[in-house]
Amino acid sequence: MKIKEYVKRLLELVEMERKAEIEAMISEIRRLSASKREKIGRAINNLNGKILGRELGFTLVKYGRKKPIETEIGVGDLVLISRGNPLRSDLTATVAQKGSRFIIVAMEKVPKWALKNVRIDLYANDITFQRMEDNLKKLNKNTYNILEFLLGKRKPTAKVRRVEFELEDESLNNSQKEAISRALASNDFFLIHGPFGTGKTRTLIELILQEVKKGGKLLVTAESNMAVDNILEGLDGKVECVRLGHPQRVSKENIEKSLA
């Protein structure tokens, strides 16, 4: 399969998944009453809110009630805020914190009606799909090169088999040190693979430190916000870092390093 055909197919699959997720969520909201949807953990009813202030460009609102809140809705989830029919509302927010009788959300603007007797529903996060599509549409030459490695159309190259370096983390084992040495020797692409708990994150942190020592500027990404936070915490105080992402999906320990 050619790279362009592969990207085109990925775009089609992302769009199919986006439509299916949104349709499933809308169908459930239409089908179930507010109380039934709360019973399965995907809505919270009869909430009153108060504005706490602003943080990194968003307004924080704390919603609460006397009855305990038991819900699947968690920190980082996109929610729909409404009075009456949720599908008539376009007010969305991101969950920043939750407790036994309250939930704090972040939103851009807070209409007056959104502070009294409201309902919060777990909602499909269309932003994630939009970003997937945007990234696939904006692929450049370097990204196409990476796809060639992933699809087996091109083999990675290296200047030498391994590079000697001075460890920052003396507790790394031989396989971790070997992975770092060979990654430093790579010209274009290198994969470090291993099961859970084998020290891949610590290996990556050491590799980042070695690249910075060489004068490199790095963009580090991961599959989840928690993974990014773990890497950032491992680098704390050792190199200068800036954390990119939605402020309500960044751990409290890393909020000062965050650029919204």
N, C-alpha and C positions, 0 to 999 in steps of 0.2 A: 504494500500500500504506500502511495506517495504521501509525503508529509502534508501537503495541502488538503488531500482527501481525508487524511486522518483528523486534521483540525476541523474540517467541515463536518465530519461525522460527530466529533466531540461537541460541537455547537448544537447540532440537532439533538443529541442526547441530553445536554444540559437544559435545553428548552422543554423537552418532554418531561424531565424530572420536575422542573419548575412548575409547569402547568398541572401535573399530577398532584404535587404537594399542596398547591393553592386550592385546587378544586376539592381535594379531600378535606381540607380545613374548613372551607366555606360550606361544604355539604354537611359537615358535622355540626357547625354552628346553626344551620337552618333546621337540622333534624332534631337536635336535642334542646331541651329547655335549659334555662340558666342554672337551675338547681341540679339537673342531671349532669350538665357539663362540669359543674363544680365538683360533683361527687366523683368523677373520673379524674379530677386533678387538673383540668385544663381551663378553669375559669375561677374567679373570685368575685363574689357579689356583695352588694351593700357596703361599699367602702366610702369613707370620707377622707379628703386629702388636705394637706397643708404644704405650702411652699417652704423648702428649707434654705434655698439660695441657689447660686450658680456655681458650676464647676467645669472648667475647660470648655466653655461655650454652651453648656447645657443647663437647663433648670432642673433641680432635683425636687421631686414631690414625694412626700411620705403619705401613703394611704394606710388606713387602719380601721379596725372595728373591734368590738368586745369579744365576739365569737372567735375562737382559735382558727387559724388559717392552715389548712392541710392541702398542699398543692404540688403538682409536678413542675410548675413554673419556677424556673431558677435564674440565678444571676447570669446576665448576658443574653437572656431570651428576649425576642421581640414580642411585644404585647399590644393588643388593641384596646383602647379605652373608650367606653361608651356609656350612654344612658338610654335604656330601651333596647332597640335593635342594634347589635354590634356591627352588622353589615351596612348600616347607614352612616357609620362613623369612619373618618379617615385619620383619626388621631392615634398615632403609634408612639411607643416609648420603649426604652431598653431597661431591663431590670438591673438595678445597681446593688441592691441588698434586700434581704428578707429576714423576717423573724416570725415568732409564733403568732403574733397578732398584727403584723405590719408588713408592708412591702414598699421599698423606695425605688422609684423609676426616674430615668433621665429623659427629658424631651426638649425640643427646641423652643416651642411656645406652649403656654398653658392657658386655654380659654377658661372663662369664669365657670362655665357649667361643669368643667372637669374636676371640681373640688368637692362635689356633694352627691352622695348616693350614686356612685358609679360602679360599673362592672369592668373587670379586667379579664381579657381572654388571651390565651396563648395563640400566637398568630404565625403564619408562614413567613419566614424571613426572605423576602424577595431580593433584598439588597445583596445577599450572598450570591444568588444566581446572576444578578446583573454584573457583579464584579467578575465572576467566572467568564461570562460572555465577553465583557470588555477586554479582559486579559487575553483571551483567545483571539480576538479580532485585532489586537495590537502587537501581536508577536513580531519580533524583529529578527534579524539574521542570526544573532547570538542564540536566541531562544530556539530557532529552527535547528541550530547545531546540536543543542541539548536533546531535542526530540530525536535526532538522528542516532544519538547514542542509545536512548531509551528503546528505540525500535530496532536496534541491531543493525542499522545501515552504515554505521561508522564506528571504528574502534578508538578508544581513548589512547592518548600518547603520553610519554613521560620523557623528561630530559635525561634522567638517570633512574636506576631502580629504586633508590632510597636516598634520603637527605639526612645528614647528621644534624642534631639540634640539642640545645640545652633545655632540659625539662623545667617547667614551672611547677607542675604537680608531680612530686616524687613518688606518689603512691600508685601511679598507673602501672599496669602489668605489661608484660612483653608484647602481647597481641595488640594492646592499645597503642603502645609506642611504635610498633611496626606499622599500624594503620596511619598514624600521624606522619611518620617518615615517608611513606609512599604517597600520601596525599600531598605533602609539600613538594614532592618530586613531579607530580602530575602537571601536564601542560594545560589540560582543558576540562577533564571530567574524572571524578573519583567517587566510588560508592563504598561506604562503610555499612556493613550489614550485620545484624546480630539480634538474638531474641531479647525479650524484656529483661531488664535487670543486669545486663552485661556491661554497662558503663559507656554506652554510646554518647550520652549527653556530656559526660565528663571528658570523653575523648574529643568531642566537638569543641568544648570550651578550651581545651589545650591547643587544638588546631587554630582556633581564632586568635589566641594569645601569640602563637608563633607567627601567624601572618601579620599581626599588628607590629610585632618586633621587627619584621622585615620592612615596615613602612607602608603596609597595605591598608586600604580602606575597604571595609566589608559590609555587605548587606546580608543579614542572617534572617532566614525565614523558617517557619515550622508549621505543622499541620493544625495546631491549636494554639489558643491564647495561653493556656497553661504551659505548654511546651516552650513558648517564647519567654514567658516569665521565668521558668526554671533556668534557661540559658542565661538570661540577664542577671539573675541572682547569683549564678556561678561566676559571673564576670565582675561582680560588684567590687568597686574600688581598685580593680586591676587595669581597666581601660575605660576611656570615655565612651559612653553609650547613649543613644537616644532611642526610646521605645515608640514605635508608630502603632496606631490603632485606636479604636473607640475607647475613650477613657473609662467607660463602665465595664469593659472587658479586660482591663488591666488590673493586676493584683495591687492591693493597697501599698505593698512594699515598694512597688515600682512606679507609682503614680507620679512621683517627682521627676522621673526620667522620661515621662510620657509627653509626646507631641501629638495632640489631637488632630 
